[in-house]
Amino acid sequence: MKNFFTTLSNIWKIEDLRVRIINTLLFILIYRVGCVVVLPGVDPASLNSHAKEGLLGLLNMFAGGAFSRASIFALGVMPYISASIVVQLLGIAVPYFAKLQKEGESGQNKINQWTRYLTIGITALQAIGYLKTQVSPDARLISDPFFTVLNVFVLTSGTLFVMWLGERITDKGIGNGISLIIMVGIIAQLPSAFVTEFENRTTGNGGLVTFVVELVALIGVVMFTILIVQGTRKIAVQYAKRIVGNKQYGGVRQYIPLKVNAAGVMPIIFAQAIMFIPAYIPSLFPSIAANSIVMALANYTSWQHNLVFAVLIILFTYFYTAITVNPNQMADDMKKNGGFIPGVKPGRATANFIDDIISKITLPGSIALAVIAIIPPIAGAIGVSSVFSRFFGGTSLIILVGVVLDTLQQIESHLLMRHYDGLMKTGRIKGRTAVASTAGSTPPVI
């Protein structure tokens, strides 16, 4: 406990780190205030009561409850995430975007500009759908064109402002801004979910013992998720010796860490986007609304839905890993820097070796990711309340774990640069404390 308070004291002593943390908290406070500001002309009592259920409940969680309140930040950063995914996929299919990805900082600036333009279009379309579905048709103002135009503008501006807050957090604060905003939105739902579940259990539905068992199970799932997020397979790389003047460079063995879950949370997001389709089929084609297969796939608690969901996650994990991890590029970079894997020839043989290892570790990683994704409906099926079961896995838990670990890593790097003890100490090396990193690499932004 003494070491913990010493670390906090060290964090506060570093002026740059202290300012960054304060900036982050202030930006988050601005975001949370905006989440309770209701759209002009909307009566909160007329809102769709289903906004906290099913897939809409998941969107509401990512928006920090703003979705169900008809807030000016109701759409959150999800349109920006969708635009980022589209642009990333265009980098594979469209030569122009592929070229921009290779042009360094200037190309990245152009990609960011395209992403912002696409965000405006996606947000405007989603805003129209949100107003038509989540605001009661009985509200007098819903049929007023001025009401629709005004609130589409407000919702679009709100999303762009939240996106700007995320960028400011990244530049002036700690951690990845967009990811932190999503994480804050998820955590904002935790206290009410905790209280709801506690009241549900203590009033006779299972008792206090069942509630304690749920907490233990939740801790176990969190530990398993950390294991998957942090898990790596290290490949030894030997670098040739080079003599420059009187100094020797290279000649040391290093390691390439290949993540077990290199795709992060993206496969779950892709799979969820596809699983949204069955829910909309009955409204588009009323004639097949009673089809048992369609209804089963539309029900996120059914075994058919979760089986298809898990298979899609495994397939998308392989797909996203293939487009983000390039063994050929890794082999070329290694060869240019005079590095080689012991026992493997440089060039094509090295690329094949790395690709083979990636394929082997991706299978257990994808299965583990699928298991984490389907835990919430399983928890709901055995009696856990719907709002509390969402924290047992899925996208929300992976985002929480990834963002927290990444933020801890950035704080620790600031401490180490100024010769302070890190967040975890493992021993003494030359009079200083050796630090074991508590976080992995930055997860893909969602």
Secondary structure, 3 states (H helix, E strand, C coil): CHHHHHHHHHHHHCHHHHHHHHHHHHHHHHHHHHCCCECCCCCHHHECHHHHCHHHHHHHHHCCCHHHHCECCCCCCHHHHHHHHHHHHHHHHCHHHHHHHCCHHHHHHHHHHHHHHHHHHHHHHHHHHHHHHHECCCCHHHHCHHHHHHHHHHHHHHHHHHHHHHHHHHHHCCCCHHHHHHHHHHHHCHHHHHHHHHHHHHCCCCHHHHHHHHHHHHHHHHHHHHHHHHCEEEEEEEECCEEECCEEECCCEEEEEEECCCCCCHHHHHHHHHHCHHHHHHHHCHHHCCCHHHHHHHCCCCHHHHHHHHHHHHHHHHHHHHHHCCHHHHHHHHHHCCEECCCCCCCHHHHHHHHHHHHHHHHHHHHHHHHHHHHHHHHHHCCCCHHHHHHHCHHHHHHHHHHHHHHHHHHHHHHHHCCCCCCCEEEEECCEEEECCCCCCCCCCC
